[in-house]
Amino acid sequence: MSYFVLIGGGTCSGKTTLTANIVEKLPYDFTWIKMDDYYHDLTHFSPKQMKLYNFDTPESIDFDALEEDVTDLLNGKTIQKRSYNFVKHAVTISNEVITPREIIIVEGIFAFCEKTLFKKADLKIYADLDSDLRLARRLIRDVAERGFDFKGTINQYLKNVRPMHEKYIERSKEYADIIMHTENNFDKLLKEIDTLLKKMKAE
């Protein structure tokens, strides 16, 4: 039997870092699925369509594919690894096999925006962080790691990221079982999560 944990929160709120610490430091076997790998493939889009596309709404995620993979894992089946290229906006399905383990984690900004997904979850964690810090982290990530233009990143944040966060992500935190402020000491957060996971398994 596998347990299902959802970790959500705004862009660059520390979700991935928190999840990495959970997987690395807590004494359980984890399968970690990144929601970022389930963006829709847009390689068929024209440059004009790409400029108009909004990546900051739940509709940008292929929830059908994600839910199918989560369901298979929860039913003890293996899935094929999926990855998303943020420069080419292309989806790749590799031959690498992902196996279900003791705890399945799905992490991403829209974790609580699809009811059929979060209703499956045994534990829902929302990673929270001040908006100024999230913007600073996003600038560093998009410019340094993804090769995006600095001015374009700022424009995207003001045009799409911030208003869509307020419309979708901020509201979705009401579905979380616990809200964790990721500027706090990570060792303390991990102890809290360990307690929650033990309680989840005991129920």
GUBA-990348 format. One record per residue (C-alpha): x, y, z; residue in three letters. Coordinates in nm, 3 decimals. Example, Ala and Ser with C-alpha at 12.3 -4.5 7.8 and 13.67 -1.06 7.14 Angstrom:
REM residues 2
[r [1.230, -0.450, 0.780], ALA]
[r [1.367, -0.106, 0.714], SER]
***
This chain:
REM residues 203
[r [0.000, 0.000, 0.000], MET]
[r [0.120, 0.350, -0.085], SER]
[r [0.027, 0.681, 0.078], TYR]
[r [-0.023, 0.994, -0.127], PHE]
[r [0.116, 1.334, -0.020], VAL]
[r [0.054, 1.661, -0.206], LEU]
[r [0.288, 1.958, -0.162], ILE]
[r [0.166, 2.289, -0.308], GLY]
[r [0.243, 2.660, -0.284], GLY]
[r [0.328, 2.962, -0.495], GLY]
[r [0.608, 2.992, -0.746], THR]
[r [0.951, 2.962, -0.580], CYS]
[r [0.797, 2.922, -0.234], SER]
[r [1.037, 2.641, -0.144], GLY]
[r [0.823, 2.342, -0.248], LYS]
[r [1.100, 2.163, -0.433], THR]
[r [1.361, 2.232, -0.165], THR]
[r [1.122, 2.115, 0.105], LEU]
[r [1.038, 1.800, -0.090], THR]
[r [1.405, 1.727, -0.157], ALA]
[r [1.477, 1.750, 0.216], ASN]
[r [1.185, 1.522, 0.296], ILE]
[r [1.299, 1.260, 0.046], VAL]
[r [1.664, 1.282, 0.152], GLU]
[r [1.635, 1.303, 0.528], LYS]
[r [1.319, 1.126, 0.644], LEU]
[r [1.325, 0.747, 0.697], PRO]
[r [1.069, 0.642, 0.437], TYR]
[r [1.075, 0.520, 0.077], ASP]
[r [0.948, 0.794, -0.155], PHE]
[r [0.834, 0.825, -0.513], THR]
[r [0.862, 1.194, -0.609], TRP]
[r [0.657, 1.328, -0.900], ILE]
[r [0.711, 1.689, -1.011], LYS]
[r [0.399, 1.859, -1.144], MET]
[r [0.623, 2.080, -1.359], ASP]
[r [0.678, 1.778, -1.583], ASP]
[r [0.307, 1.772, -1.667], TYR]
[r [0.278, 2.100, -1.851], TYR]
[r [0.115, 2.055, -2.190], HIS]
[r [0.345, 2.002, -2.486], ASP]
[r [0.341, 2.321, -2.694], LEU]
[r [0.585, 2.234, -2.970], THR]
[r [0.302, 2.274, -3.224], HIS]
[r [0.242, 2.637, -3.118], PHE]
[r [0.348, 2.929, -3.337], SER]
[r [0.570, 3.203, -3.186], PRO]
[r [0.264, 3.428, -3.171], LYS]
[r [0.064, 3.164, -2.982], GLN]
[r [0.352, 3.112, -2.739], MET]
[r [0.362, 3.483, -2.653], LYS]
[r [-0.007, 3.475, -2.564], LEU]
[r [0.002, 3.149, -2.370], TYR]
[r [-0.050, 3.171, -1.994], ASN]
[r [0.154, 2.911, -1.802], PHE]
[r [0.017, 3.032, -1.469], ASP]
[r [-0.332, 2.883, -1.480], THR]
[r [-0.429, 2.527, -1.384], PRO]
[r [-0.530, 2.468, -1.747], GLU]
[r [-0.160, 2.471, -1.841], SER]
[r [-0.118, 2.136, -1.663], ILE]
[r [-0.215, 1.804, -1.821], ASP]
[r [-0.411, 1.686, -1.518], PHE]
[r [-0.553, 1.388, -1.709], ASP]
[r [-0.203, 1.247, -1.757], ALA]
[r [-0.100, 1.334, -1.400], LEU]
[r [-0.405, 1.175, -1.241], GLU]
[r [-0.366, 0.865, -1.457], GLU]
[r [-0.004, 0.825, -1.341], ASP]
[r [-0.092, 0.887, -0.974], VAL]
[r [-0.378, 0.636, -0.993], THR]
[r [-0.149, 0.375, -1.148], ASP]
[r [0.112, 0.428, -0.877], LEU]
[r [-0.147, 0.404, -0.600], LEU]
[r [-0.268, 0.080, -0.758], ASN]
[r [0.082, -0.062, -0.745], GLY]
[r [0.163, -0.016, -1.114], LYS]
[r [0.476, 0.135, -1.263], THR]
[r [0.475, 0.441, -1.489], ILE]
[r [0.721, 0.585, -1.741], GLN]
[r [0.917, 0.895, -1.643], LYS]
[r [0.791, 1.218, -1.796], ARG]
[r [0.996, 1.538, -1.827], SER]
[r [0.930, 1.890, -1.956], TYR]
[r [1.176, 2.116, -2.136], ASN]
[r [1.103, 2.477, -2.037], PHE]
[r [1.303, 2.621, -2.324], VAL]
[r [1.146, 2.414, -2.604], LYS]
[r [0.817, 2.360, -2.414], HIS]
[r [0.835, 1.995, -2.510], ALA]
[r [0.726, 1.682, -2.321], VAL]
[r [0.946, 1.374, -2.325], THR]
[r [0.832, 1.028, -2.214], ILE]
[r [1.143, 0.822, -2.146], SER]
[r [1.196, 0.448, -2.105], ASN]
[r [1.287, 0.504, -1.741], GLU]
[r [1.039, 0.331, -1.513], VAL]
[r [0.907, 0.488, -1.193], ILE]
[r [0.791, 0.241, -0.930], THR]
[r [0.541, 0.303, -0.650], PRO]
[r [0.701, 0.321, -0.308], ARG]
[r [0.580, 0.364, 0.048], GLU]
[r [0.492, 0.733, 0.003], ILE]
[r [0.412, 0.901, -0.328], ILE]
[r [0.472, 1.277, -0.335], ILE]
[r [0.335, 1.509, -0.602], VAL]
[r [0.476, 1.861, -0.576], GLU]
[r [0.373, 2.169, -0.773], GLY]
[r [0.204, 2.509, -0.765], ILE]
[r [-0.134, 2.373, -0.875], PHE]
[r [-0.136, 2.083, -0.628], ALA]
[r [-0.467, 2.189, -0.473], PHE]
[r [-0.635, 2.328, -0.784], CYS]
[r [-0.781, 2.001, -0.912], GLU]
[r [-1.038, 1.839, -0.680], LYS]
[r [-1.010, 1.486, -0.815], THR]
[r [-0.637, 1.498, -0.738], LEU]
[r [-0.637, 1.650, -0.389], PHE]
[r [-0.927, 1.429, -0.281], LYS]
[r [-0.696, 1.130, -0.328], LYS]
[r [-0.431, 1.277, -0.098], ALA]
[r [-0.368, 1.142, 0.252], ASP]
[r [-0.174, 1.455, 0.348], LEU]
[r [-0.171, 1.802, 0.191], LYS]
[r [0.111, 2.048, 0.270], ILE]
[r [0.118, 2.411, 0.155], TYR]
[r [0.461, 2.580, 0.137], ALA]
[r [0.420, 2.951, 0.211], ASP]
[r [0.668, 3.235, 0.160], LEU]
[r [0.662, 3.614, 0.137], ASP]
[r [0.586, 3.735, -0.217], SER]
[r [0.902, 3.952, -0.241], ASP]
[r [1.122, 3.654, -0.162], LEU]
[r [0.936, 3.441, -0.414], ARG]
[r [0.991, 3.703, -0.685], LEU]
[r [1.364, 3.725, -0.607], ALA]
[r [1.398, 3.348, -0.624], ARG]
[r [1.203, 3.330, -0.949], ARG]
[r [1.431, 3.587, -1.111], LEU]
[r [1.737, 3.387, -1.013], ILE]
[r [1.584, 3.060, -1.132], ARG]
[r [1.442, 3.175, -1.465], ASP]
[r [1.741, 3.387, -1.570], VAL]
[r [2.024, 3.168, -1.440], ALA]
[r [1.878, 2.819, -1.477], GLU]
[r [1.630, 2.847, -1.763], ARG]
[r [1.801, 3.112, -1.971], GLY]
[r [1.505, 3.351, -1.972], PHE]
[r [1.535, 3.724, -2.030], ASP]
[r [1.541, 3.937, -1.712], PHE]
[r [1.294, 4.196, -1.840], LYS]
[r [1.069, 3.927, -1.983], GLY]
[r [1.068, 3.745, -1.649], THR]
[r [0.961, 4.062, -1.468], ILE]
[r [0.689, 4.132, -1.726], ASN]
[r [0.558, 3.776, -1.700], GLN]
[r [0.550, 3.801, -1.322], TYR]
[r [0.349, 4.124, -1.327], LEU]
[r [0.119, 4.019, -1.611], LYS]
[r [0.048, 3.655, -1.524], ASN]
[r [0.229, 3.509, -1.225], VAL]
[r [0.116, 3.750, -0.952], ARG]
[r [-0.251, 3.786, -1.059], PRO]
[r [-0.287, 3.411, -1.123], MET]
[r [-0.128, 3.338, -0.785], HIS]
[r [-0.389, 3.555, -0.618], GLU]
[r [-0.669, 3.399, -0.822], LYS]
[r [-0.575, 3.032, -0.793], TYR]
[r [-0.281, 2.946, -0.568], ILE]
[r [-0.343, 3.169, -0.267], GLU]
[r [-0.704, 3.057, -0.250], ARG]
[r [-0.610, 2.691, -0.278], SER]
[r [-0.425, 2.691, 0.054], LYS]
[r [-0.760, 2.646, 0.231], GLU]
[r [-0.750, 2.282, 0.119], TYR]
[r [-0.415, 2.215, 0.288], ALA]
[r [-0.394, 2.010, 0.605], ASP]
[r [-0.102, 2.224, 0.718], ILE]
[r [0.062, 2.549, 0.601], ILE]
[r [0.439, 2.560, 0.645], MET]
[r [0.638, 2.884, 0.629], HIS]
[r [0.951, 2.785, 0.441], THR]
[r [1.164, 3.073, 0.568], GLU]
[r [1.162, 2.888, 0.900], ASN]
[r [1.423, 2.636, 1.013], ASN]
[r [1.404, 2.333, 0.783], PHE]
[r [1.502, 2.088, 1.056], ASP]
[r [1.199, 2.200, 1.255], LYS]
[r [0.974, 2.166, 0.951], LEU]
[r [1.104, 1.814, 0.885], LEU]
[r [1.026, 1.710, 1.244], LYS]
[r [0.670, 1.838, 1.199], GLU]
[r [0.634, 1.652, 0.870], ILE]
[r [0.776, 1.333, 1.019], ASP]
[r [0.513, 1.353, 1.294], THR]
[r [0.240, 1.404, 1.032], LEU]
[r [0.360, 1.110, 0.824], LEU]
[r [0.366, 0.881, 1.127], LYS]
[r [0.012, 0.989, 1.215], LYS]
[r [-0.100, 0.937, 0.855], MET]
[r [0.036, 0.581, 0.852], LYS]
[r [-0.119, 0.501, 1.190], ALA]
[r [-0.471, 0.597, 1.082], GLU]
***
